[in-house]
Amino acid sequence: MTNFVQTNFQVMRRLILYIIFQTSLFFWGLSQTVGTLQISAETSDGLVLLHPINFDTTYLINNCGEKINQWPSELPNGTFAGLKSNGNLVKALQYNGAGYFVGGGRTGRIVEQDWNGALVWEYTLADSNYHLHHDVHVMSNGNLLVIAWERKSLSDCIAAGRNPSNIPPSGLWSEAIFEIEPQGSFTSVVWEWHAWDHLVQNFDSTKANYGDLTLNKSRIDINKGNTNSNSSDWIHINGIDYNESLDMIMLSAPMLNEIFIIDHGTTTLEAATNTGGNYGSGGDLMWRWGNPMNYDAGVPSDQQLFFQHDPQWVHRGTSYTNMISVFSNQEVDNLTDVSLVKLIEFPFDTINSFFPDLNDVFLPQNPFFEYQLADSLFSAHISGAEVQENNNLLIASGNSSTYIEIDSNQQVVWKYRIPIKVNGQIATQGETNINLARMFQATKYPMSFAGFVGKDLTPSSQIELNPIPCINTNSLIENKTFAIDVYPNPATDFVVIEFSANSTLRGKLYSIHGEVVREFEIRNGQNQISISSLPTPSLHPLGTC
């Protein structure tokens, strides 16, 4: 909801008018095409990490789109960027390496930069057997959980029971998760998990992993996922999150339309088996949700996720704590492609340490909450959502290059469009018909974030060229010296509006019947507005409106 400062005065001709000063940013939507398009008092207070894919810089911006900090790099941005608790930036970059793995979400290199942009360390994994891609999770101990494609040959795939008709000549890309520990300018792998160690199939009874899918729902069917014989990218894990208190890792496999949970409390040796670890299941899947048809349970109407991205445990917000948020990209509503953000109740039984199911399908049966994005914000790929401390949802519609934030009433309270073109040029405010850079996730840090302590958070200009000045509602409210005076009252020919803030306000003049009779822009100091030419409307009967 827009925050307004409101006053009224009585005109001598028995005409009561209201002046409403719009202290949040709307600009009537006439010339604003990039940057902050909408802001209100209900917008969560914090700083957004803006990491345009294929661009050379990562930004930290406030709600007005003003730059707080920036981190340039020599290689183009990959998909992930995140801040450590000391304020350093960890981000993924696009590095070709051996050139074997070519696909969406490819990164290959991860770097850490300090607040001033200096390189702290870098990690590269981009050879002919493994290649980093998509997401990263920064753990509280400073280690990183990373995702890598893992090459499997044609013979490997046949030995695993894959239907030979669905194997490209070059084989498949399976998935591996590595925990890496930065050590100065180097890194070492301290834990790993491989999807290939947890397969099942009911296609070839001569293979050792042959079995009933329903009875082996803790394993991944090698014949599900991508079955295109011209594509090697098998399940395409695109998201990772970590629950430290439970020592669990959550993964997103969009080509299975599922999210998984595995036990991180294993040794690397245990992670290759189905025994050991905190929960006794080794590296097998502890829970999976989104498409029970993958283990021959349920019917098409039971599918809940459609090429999803960015699953994460909710650690902020009082209403959704310990739920899971996820962006479901490719849903259909009345024959129209739509994208939904979903909040899922986390069904783990902490007393008995297991995940309950119903009729062989893991719970819950349905999401706790769903929000359908406007058709213009449909995003078939990338994208994400994050719950804020005030229970708002920050949503990144990756393909439309747009962030929105919605409040608990599902009203949009903030909207931002990336002002970077796909060719690397900075967009000009008001420019239309432009192809903008995309982003992978929605990441916002509250002002209480530890990484901001001792840092200079003074904003500079917006990223876009020829920007429109932004008035930050929260700042105006907190500024106790900000005041508006309107006189004379009553008035006949003009009114004077004074205010002391160093800002520009846009206002509307309303009649008592709610009619807009004038729009105006005023700046700090004295502003005289003529009212002598305004018409005198007939009064409504007493008691009506």
C-alpha positions as CSV (number, residue, x, y, z in Angstrom):
1,M,0.0,0.0,0.0
2,T,1.4,3.4,-0.9
3,N,2.2,5.6,2.1
4,F,0.7,9.1,1.9
5,V,1.1,12.3,3.9
6,Q,-2.3,14.0,3.8
7,T,-3.7,17.4,4.8
8,N,-6.8,19.3,4.0
9,F,-8.0,22.9,3.9
10,Q,-11.3,24.7,3.3
11,V,-11.7,26.9,0.3
12,M,-14.0,30.0,0.9
13,R,-16.5,28.9,-1.8
14,R,-17.6,26.0,0.4
15,L,-15.2,23.7,-1.5
16,I,-13.2,21.3,0.6
17,L,-10.0,20.0,-1.1
18,Y,-7.4,17.5,0.0
19,I,-3.8,17.5,-0.9
20,I,-2.1,14.1,-0.9
21,F,1.7,14.0,-1.2
22,Q,3.0,10.8,-2.6
23,T,6.1,10.1,-0.6
24,S,6.6,6.7,-2.1
25,L,7.8,6.1,-5.6
26,F,5.2,5.7,-8.3
27,F,5.9,8.3,-11.0
28,W,2.5,7.5,-12.5
29,G,4.2,4.8,-14.7
30,L,4.5,7.2,-17.6
31,S,8.3,7.3,-18.3
32,Q,9.7,4.8,-15.9
33,T,11.0,1.7,-17.8
34,V,13.9,0.4,-15.7
35,G,15.2,0.5,-12.1
36,T,12.7,1.0,-9.2
37,L,9.3,1.2,-10.7
38,Q,7.3,0.9,-7.4
39,I,8.1,1.3,-3.7
40,S,6.0,1.7,-0.6
41,A,6.2,1.8,3.2
42,E,5.5,-1.9,3.3
43,T,8.6,-2.8,1.3
44,S,11.0,-4.7,3.6
45,D,14.0,-2.8,4.7
46,G,17.2,-4.2,3.3
47,L,19.7,-4.3,0.4
48,V,19.3,-6.5,-2.7
49,L,22.2,-8.3,-4.3
50,L,21.9,-7.7,-8.1
51,H,23.9,-10.2,-10.1
52,P,22.9,-9.9,-13.8
53,I,23.8,-13.0,-15.8
54,N,26.5,-12.5,-18.5
55,F,27.4,-9.0,-17.1
56,D,30.7,-8.1,-15.6
57,T,29.6,-6.5,-12.3
58,T,27.6,-7.5,-9.2
59,Y,25.8,-4.7,-7.3
60,L,24.3,-4.2,-3.9
61,I,21.4,-1.8,-4.2
62,N,18.8,-0.3,-1.8
63,N,15.0,-0.2,-2.4
64,C,15.5,2.9,-4.6
65,G,17.9,1.1,-6.8
66,E,20.8,3.3,-5.6
67,K,24.2,1.6,-5.6
68,I,25.6,0.7,-2.2
69,N,28.6,-1.3,-3.4
70,Q,29.8,-3.1,-6.6
71,W,32.1,-5.9,-7.4
72,P,33.5,-6.0,-11.0
73,S,35.1,-9.2,-12.4
74,E,37.1,-10.1,-15.5
75,L,34.8,-13.0,-16.5
76,P,31.0,-12.7,-17.1
77,N,28.7,-13.4,-14.2
78,G,27.3,-16.9,-13.8
79,T,24.2,-17.6,-11.9
80,F,25.0,-17.3,-8.2
81,A,26.1,-14.5,-5.9
82,G,25.9,-14.3,-2.1
83,L,27.5,-12.4,0.8
84,K,29.4,-14.0,3.6
85,S,28.9,-12.8,7.2
86,N,32.1,-10.7,6.9
87,G,30.7,-8.8,4.0
88,N,32.8,-10.6,1.3
89,L,31.1,-11.5,-1.9
90,V,31.1,-15.1,-3.2
91,K,30.0,-15.4,-6.8
92,A,30.0,-17.8,-9.8
93,L,31.6,-16.9,-13.1
94,Q,31.4,-18.4,-16.5
95,Y,34.6,-20.3,-17.4
96,N,34.8,-22.5,-20.4
97,G,37.5,-24.8,-19.1
98,A,37.8,-28.0,-21.2
99,G,34.7,-26.9,-23.2
100,Y,33.0,-30.3,-22.9
101,F,30.0,-29.2,-20.9
102,V,28.0,-26.6,-22.7
103,G,24.5,-25.9,-21.2
104,G,22.3,-23.5,-19.4
105,G,23.6,-22.5,-15.9
106,R,27.2,-23.4,-16.7
107,T,29.7,-21.6,-14.4
108,G,33.1,-23.3,-13.8
109,R,34.7,-20.8,-11.5
110,I,33.8,-19.4,-8.0
111,V,35.6,-16.4,-6.5
112,E,35.5,-14.6,-3.2
113,Q,36.1,-10.8,-3.2
114,D,36.4,-8.5,-0.2
115,W,34.2,-5.4,0.2
116,N,36.6,-3.4,-2.0
117,G,36.6,-6.0,-4.8
118,A,40.0,-7.5,-4.1
119,L,40.3,-11.3,-4.9
120,V,40.5,-13.4,-1.7
121,W,40.5,-16.8,-3.4
122,E,39.1,-18.7,-6.4
123,Y,38.0,-22.2,-7.2
124,T,37.8,-23.7,-10.7
125,L,36.3,-27.0,-11.7
126,A,35.8,-27.2,-15.4
127,D,37.6,-30.2,-16.9
128,S,36.4,-33.0,-19.2
129,N,34.9,-35.0,-16.3
130,Y,33.3,-32.3,-14.0
131,H,32.0,-28.8,-14.5
132,L,30.5,-26.4,-11.9
133,H,27.0,-25.1,-12.7
134,H,24.1,-23.2,-11.3
135,D,23.9,-22.7,-7.5
136,V,26.2,-22.4,-4.5
137,H,25.5,-22.5,-0.8
138,V,27.8,-20.6,1.6
139,M,27.9,-22.5,4.9
140,S,28.3,-20.7,8.3
141,N,31.8,-22.3,8.7
142,G,33.0,-20.7,5.5
143,N,32.8,-23.8,3.4
144,L,30.8,-24.0,0.2
145,L,28.4,-26.6,-1.2
146,V,28.7,-26.6,-5.0
147,I,27.0,-28.5,-7.8
148,A,28.9,-30.1,-10.7
149,W,28.0,-32.0,-13.8
150,E,29.7,-35.4,-13.8
151,R,30.4,-37.1,-17.1
152,K,29.2,-40.7,-17.6
153,S,30.1,-42.6,-20.8
154,L,27.7,-44.6,-23.0
155,S,29.0,-47.8,-21.4
156,D,28.4,-46.4,-17.9
157,C,24.8,-45.6,-18.8
158,I,24.1,-49.0,-20.2
159,A,25.6,-50.7,-17.2
160,A,23.3,-48.6,-15.0
161,G,20.2,-49.9,-16.8
162,R,19.5,-46.8,-19.0
163,N,17.4,-47.5,-22.1
164,P,20.0,-47.4,-24.9
165,S,17.5,-45.6,-27.1
166,N,17.7,-42.6,-24.7
167,I,21.4,-42.3,-24.5
168,P,23.3,-39.7,-26.6
169,P,26.5,-41.0,-28.2
170,S,28.6,-38.9,-25.7
171,G,26.8,-40.4,-22.7
172,L,25.0,-38.5,-19.8
173,W,25.9,-35.7,-17.4
174,S,25.1,-37.0,-13.9
175,E,25.4,-34.8,-10.8
176,A,27.8,-34.4,-7.9
177,I,27.8,-32.3,-4.8
178,F,31.1,-31.2,-3.3
179,E,31.8,-29.4,-0.1
180,I,34.9,-27.3,-0.6
181,E,37.0,-25.6,2.1
182,P,38.8,-22.4,1.1
183,Q,42.4,-22.4,2.4
184,G,44.1,-19.2,1.6
185,S,44.2,-19.0,-2.2
186,F,43.4,-22.7,-2.5
187,T,40.5,-25.0,-1.8
188,S,40.1,-28.6,-0.9
189,V,37.2,-31.0,-1.2
190,V,36.1,-32.2,2.3
191,W,32.9,-34.1,1.5
192,E,31.1,-35.3,-1.7
193,W,27.9,-37.0,-2.9
194,H,27.2,-38.5,-6.3
195,A,23.7,-39.1,-7.7
196,W,25.1,-42.1,-9.7
197,D,25.6,-44.0,-6.5
198,H,21.8,-43.9,-5.8
199,L,20.1,-45.3,-8.9
200,V,17.3,-47.7,-9.5
201,Q,15.6,-48.9,-12.7
202,N,12.9,-51.4,-13.8
203,F,14.0,-51.6,-17.5
204,D,16.8,-54.2,-17.5
205,S,16.5,-57.1,-15.1
206,T,20.1,-58.2,-15.8
207,K,21.5,-55.1,-14.0
208,A,22.3,-55.0,-10.3
209,N,20.2,-51.9,-9.6
210,Y,17.0,-53.5,-11.1
211,G,14.0,-53.1,-8.7
212,D,10.5,-52.0,-7.9
213,L,10.4,-48.2,-8.1
214,T,7.8,-47.8,-5.3
215,L,9.9,-49.9,-3.0
216,N,13.0,-48.0,-3.9
217,K,11.7,-44.4,-3.8
218,S,14.8,-43.4,-2.0
219,R,16.7,-43.9,-5.3
220,I,16.6,-42.1,-8.6
221,D,15.3,-43.9,-11.7
222,I,17.9,-43.7,-14.4
223,N,15.2,-43.8,-17.0
224,K,13.3,-40.7,-15.7
225,G,14.3,-37.1,-16.2
226,N,15.6,-36.0,-19.6
227,T,15.2,-38.8,-22.1
228,N,16.1,-36.8,-25.2
229,S,18.7,-38.9,-27.1
230,N,20.3,-35.6,-28.3
231,S,20.8,-34.1,-24.9
232,S,23.2,-35.3,-22.2
233,D,21.9,-33.1,-19.3
234,W,20.0,-35.8,-17.3
235,I,18.4,-34.2,-14.2
236,H,19.9,-30.7,-14.3
237,I,20.2,-30.0,-10.5
238,N,19.8,-26.2,-10.4
239,G,19.4,-25.4,-6.7
240,I,21.0,-26.2,-3.4
241,D,20.3,-25.2,0.2
242,Y,21.5,-26.4,3.6
243,N,19.8,-26.8,6.9
244,E,22.5,-26.5,9.5
245,S,20.4,-27.6,12.5
246,L,19.3,-30.8,10.8
247,D,22.5,-31.2,8.8
248,M,20.4,-31.8,5.6
249,I,21.0,-30.7,2.0
250,M,18.1,-29.8,-0.3
251,L,18.5,-30.2,-4.1
252,S,16.3,-29.2,-7.0
253,A,16.1,-31.5,-10.0
254,P,13.8,-29.7,-12.5
255,M,13.9,-32.4,-15.2
256,L,12.3,-34.7,-12.6
257,N,10.1,-31.8,-11.4
258,E,11.2,-32.7,-7.9
259,I,13.1,-31.5,-4.9
260,F,15.3,-33.9,-2.8
261,I,16.7,-33.9,0.7
262,I,19.9,-35.9,1.5
263,D,21.8,-36.4,4.7
264,H,25.0,-34.3,5.0
265,G,25.9,-36.0,8.3
266,T,27.7,-38.9,6.4
267,T,31.2,-39.5,5.6
268,T,32.1,-39.4,1.9
269,L,32.2,-43.2,2.0
270,E,28.8,-43.4,3.7
271,A,27.4,-40.9,1.2
272,A,28.0,-43.5,-1.6
273,T,25.9,-46.1,0.2
274,N,22.4,-46.5,1.8
275,T,23.6,-46.8,5.4
276,G,25.2,-44.6,8.0
277,G,25.0,-40.9,8.7
278,N,22.8,-39.0,11.1
279,Y,19.7,-40.7,9.9
280,G,20.9,-44.2,8.9
281,S,20.2,-43.9,5.1
282,G,23.6,-43.0,3.9
283,G,23.4,-40.9,0.7
284,D,20.0,-42.2,-0.4
285,L,17.2,-39.7,-0.8
286,M,15.5,-39.0,2.6
287,W,12.6,-37.1,1.1
288,R,11.4,-36.1,-2.4
289,W,8.5,-33.9,-3.4
290,G,6.9,-32.6,-6.5
291,N,6.3,-35.5,-8.8
292,P,5.5,-39.0,-7.2
293,M,5.2,-40.5,-10.6
294,N,9.0,-40.7,-10.6
295,Y,8.7,-43.7,-8.2
296,D,5.4,-45.1,-9.6
297,A,3.2,-43.5,-6.9
298,G,0.4,-41.1,-7.7
299,V,-1.1,-39.8,-11.0
300,P,-0.5,-36.7,-13.1
301,S,-2.9,-34.6,-10.9
302,D,-0.5,-35.3,-8.0
303,Q,2.3,-33.4,-9.6
304,Q,3.1,-30.2,-7.7
305,L,6.3,-28.8,-9.3
306,F,7.0,-27.9,-12.9
307,F,10.7,-27.3,-13.8
308,Q,11.2,-25.5,-10.4
309,H,14.0,-23.4,-9.2
310,D,15.5,-22.1,-6.0
311,P,14.1,-24.3,-3.2
312,Q,15.2,-23.0,0.2
313,W,14.3,-23.4,3.9
314,V,12.7,-20.3,5.3
315,H,14.9,-18.9,8.0
316,R,13.3,-15.4,8.2
317,G,9.7,-14.3,8.8
318,T,7.6,-15.4,11.7
319,S,4.8,-16.9,9.8
320,Y,6.7,-19.3,7.5
321,T,9.7,-20.4,9.6
322,N,11.0,-23.8,8.6
323,M,8.8,-24.1,5.6
324,I,10.3,-24.4,2.1
325,S,9.9,-21.8,-0.6
326,V,10.2,-22.7,-4.3
327,F,9.6,-21.1,-7.7
328,S,7.6,-23.4,-9.9
329,N,8.2,-22.1,-13.4
330,Q,6.2,-23.9,-16.0
331,E,2.7,-24.5,-14.7
332,V,-0.5,-24.2,-16.7
333,D,-3.7,-22.4,-15.8
334,N,-6.6,-22.4,-18.2
335,L,-4.3,-23.3,-21.1
336,T,-2.0,-20.4,-20.2
337,D,1.6,-20.9,-19.1
338,V,2.1,-19.4,-15.6
339,S,4.7,-19.3,-12.9
340,L,3.9,-19.8,-9.2
341,V,5.8,-19.3,-5.9
342,K,4.9,-22.0,-3.4
343,L,5.5,-22.4,0.4
344,I,5.6,-26.0,1.6
345,E,5.2,-27.2,5.1
346,F,8.3,-29.2,6.0
347,P,7.0,-32.6,7.1
348,F,10.0,-34.0,9.0
349,D,9.2,-35.8,12.2
350,T,11.9,-34.5,14.5
351,I,11.0,-36.9,17.3
352,N,11.3,-40.1,15.3
353,S,13.6,-38.7,12.6
354,F,11.8,-39.7,9.5
355,F,9.6,-38.3,6.7
356,P,6.0,-39.6,6.8
357,D,4.2,-40.6,3.6
358,L,0.6,-41.4,2.6
359,N,-0.1,-44.1,0.1
360,D,3.6,-44.3,-0.7
361,V,3.7,-40.5,-1.5
362,F,5.8,-38.2,0.7
363,L,3.8,-35.5,2.5
364,P,2.6,-32.9,2.4
365,Q,-0.2,-33.5,-0.1
366,N,-0.4,-29.9,-1.2
367,P,1.5,-26.6,-0.7
368,F,0.6,-24.4,2.2
369,F,0.6,-21.2,0.1
370,E,0.7,-20.3,-3.6
371,Y,1.2,-17.0,-5.4
372,Q,0.6,-16.8,-9.2
373,L,2.7,-14.2,-10.9
374,A,1.1,-11.9,-13.5
375,D,1.2,-13.2,-17.0
376,S,3.8,-10.5,-17.9
377,L,6.1,-12.0,-15.3
378,F,5.9,-15.6,-16.5
379,S,9.4,-17.1,-16.4
380,A,10.0,-20.5,-18.0
381,H,13.5,-20.7,-16.6
382,I,15.7,-19.5,-13.8
383,S,14.0,-17.3,-11.1
384,G,13.5,-17.7,-7.3
385,A,11.8,-16.4,-4.2
386,E,12.9,-15.5,-0.7
387,V,10.8,-14.8,2.5
388,Q,11.7,-11.5,4.3
389,E,11.8,-10.7,8.0
390,N,8.4,-9.0,7.7
391,N,6.9,-12.0,5.9
392,N,7.0,-10.3,2.5
393,L,8.0,-12.4,-0.4
394,L,10.8,-11.1,-2.7
395,I,10.4,-12.8,-6.1
396,A,12.8,-12.8,-9.0
397,S,11.1,-13.3,-12.4
398,G,14.4,-14.2,-14.1
399,N,13.3,-14.2,-17.7
400,S,11.5,-10.9,-17.4
401,S,14.4,-9.3,-15.6
402,T,12.1,-8.1,-12.9
403,Y,11.9,-8.3,-9.1
404,I,8.7,-7.8,-7.2
405,E,8.0,-7.9,-3.5
406,I,4.5,-8.8,-2.2
407,D,3.1,-8.3,1.2
408,S,0.9,-10.8,3.3
409,N,-2.1,-9.6,1.3
410,Q,-0.4,-10.5,-2.0
411,Q,-0.1,-6.9,-3.0
412,V,3.0,-5.8,-4.9
413,V,4.8,-3.3,-2.7
414,W,8.1,-3.1,-4.6
415,K,9.0,-3.6,-8.3
416,Y,12.4,-3.3,-9.9
417,R,13.5,-4.0,-13.5
418,I,17.2,-4.7,-14.2
419,P,18.7,-1.7,-16.1
420,I,21.4,-3.7,-17.8
421,K,21.0,-4.8,-21.5
422,V,22.0,-8.2,-22.7
423,N,24.8,-6.6,-24.7
424,G,26.3,-5.2,-21.5
425,Q,25.3,-1.6,-22.0
426,I,23.6,0.3,-19.2
427,A,19.9,1.2,-20.0
428,T,18.6,4.8,-20.0
429,Q,15.6,5.6,-18.0
430,G,12.6,5.8,-20.3
431,E,14.1,3.7,-23.0
432,T,11.7,1.1,-24.4
433,N,11.9,-2.0,-26.5
434,I,15.1,-3.2,-24.9
435,N,16.4,-6.7,-24.2
436,L,17.5,-6.8,-20.6
437,A,19.9,-9.1,-18.7
438,R,18.4,-11.8,-16.5
439,M,19.0,-12.9,-12.9
440,F,18.9,-16.3,-11.3
441,Q,17.6,-15.7,-7.8
442,A,16.1,-13.2,-5.3
443,T,18.5,-12.3,-2.5
444,K,18.0,-9.5,0.0
445,Y,19.9,-8.8,3.2
446,P,18.2,-7.1,6.2
447,M,20.0,-4.0,7.5
448,S,20.9,-6.0,10.6
449,F,23.0,-8.4,8.5
450,A,26.4,-9.0,10.1
451,G,28.3,-8.4,6.9
452,F,27.2,-4.7,6.9
453,V,28.7,-3.9,10.3
454,G,31.5,-1.4,9.8
455,K,30.8,-1.0,6.1
456,D,30.1,2.3,4.3
457,L,26.4,1.9,3.2
458,T,26.1,5.4,1.8
459,P,24.1,5.2,-1.5
460,S,25.3,6.6,-4.7
461,S,23.4,7.1,-7.9
462,Q,21.1,4.5,-9.5
463,I,22.6,2.1,-12.1
464,E,20.5,3.3,-15.0
465,L,21.4,6.4,-17.0
466,N,19.3,9.6,-16.6
467,P,17.7,8.2,-13.5
468,I,14.5,9.7,-11.9
469,P,15.2,10.7,-8.3
470,C,13.8,8.3,-5.8
471,I,12.1,9.2,-2.5
472,N,12.6,6.5,0.1
473,T,9.4,6.4,2.2
474,N,11.0,4.8,5.2
475,S,13.7,7.4,5.3
476,L,11.1,10.2,5.2
477,I,9.2,8.6,8.0
478,E,12.3,8.2,10.1
479,N,13.4,11.8,9.5
480,K,11.8,13.7,12.4
481,T,12.7,17.1,10.8
482,F,10.5,16.3,7.8
483,A,7.3,18.4,8.0
484,I,4.6,19.8,5.6
485,D,2.8,23.1,6.2
486,V,-0.1,24.2,4.1
487,Y,-1.5,27.8,4.4
488,P,-3.6,29.9,4.3
489,N,-6.6,27.9,5.6
490,P,-9.2,28.7,4.4
491,A,-7.9,29.9,1.0
492,T,-9.4,31.5,-2.0
493,D,-6.7,32.1,-4.7
494,F,-3.7,30.1,-3.8
495,V,-2.1,27.9,-1.1
496,V,1.5,27.7,0.0
497,I,3.1,24.4,0.7
498,E,6.3,24.3,2.7
499,F,8.4,21.3,3.6
500,S,12.0,21.0,4.7
501,A,13.2,17.6,3.3
502,N,15.8,17.8,0.6
503,S,13.6,15.9,-1.8
504,T,11.0,16.3,-4.6
505,L,7.4,15.3,-3.9
506,R,4.6,14.7,-6.3
507,G,1.1,15.4,-5.2
508,K,-2.5,15.3,-6.1
509,L,-5.3,17.8,-5.3
510,Y,-8.6,16.1,-4.6
511,S,-12.1,17.5,-4.1
512,I,-14.1,16.3,-1.2
513,H,-15.9,13.9,-3.6
514,G,-12.6,12.2,-4.4
515,E,-12.1,13.9,-7.8
516,V,-8.5,14.7,-8.8
517,V,-8.6,18.4,-9.7
518,R,-4.8,19.0,-10.1
519,E,-1.6,17.1,-10.1
520,F,1.7,18.9,-9.2
521,E,5.3,18.5,-8.3
522,I,6.9,20.4,-5.4
523,R,10.4,20.7,-4.1
524,N,11.8,21.6,-0.7
525,G,11.1,25.2,0.3
526,Q,8.0,27.3,-0.4
527,N,5.7,26.3,-3.2
528,Q,2.7,28.3,-4.3
529,I,-0.2,26.6,-6.0
530,S,-3.0,28.6,-7.6
531,I,-6.6,27.4,-6.9
532,S,-8.5,30.4,-8.2
533,S,-9.4,28.7,-11.5
534,L,-10.7,25.5,-10.0
535,P,-14.4,24.8,-10.6
536,T,-16.8,24.7,-7.7
537,P,-18.6,21.4,-7.7
538,S,-22.1,21.0,-6.4
539,L,-22.2,19.6,-2.9
540,H,-23.5,16.1,-2.2
541,P,-26.4,15.8,0.2
542,L,-25.3,15.6,3.8
543,G,-24.5,12.1,4.9
544,T,-23.7,10.7,1.4
545,C,-20.4,10.2,-0.3
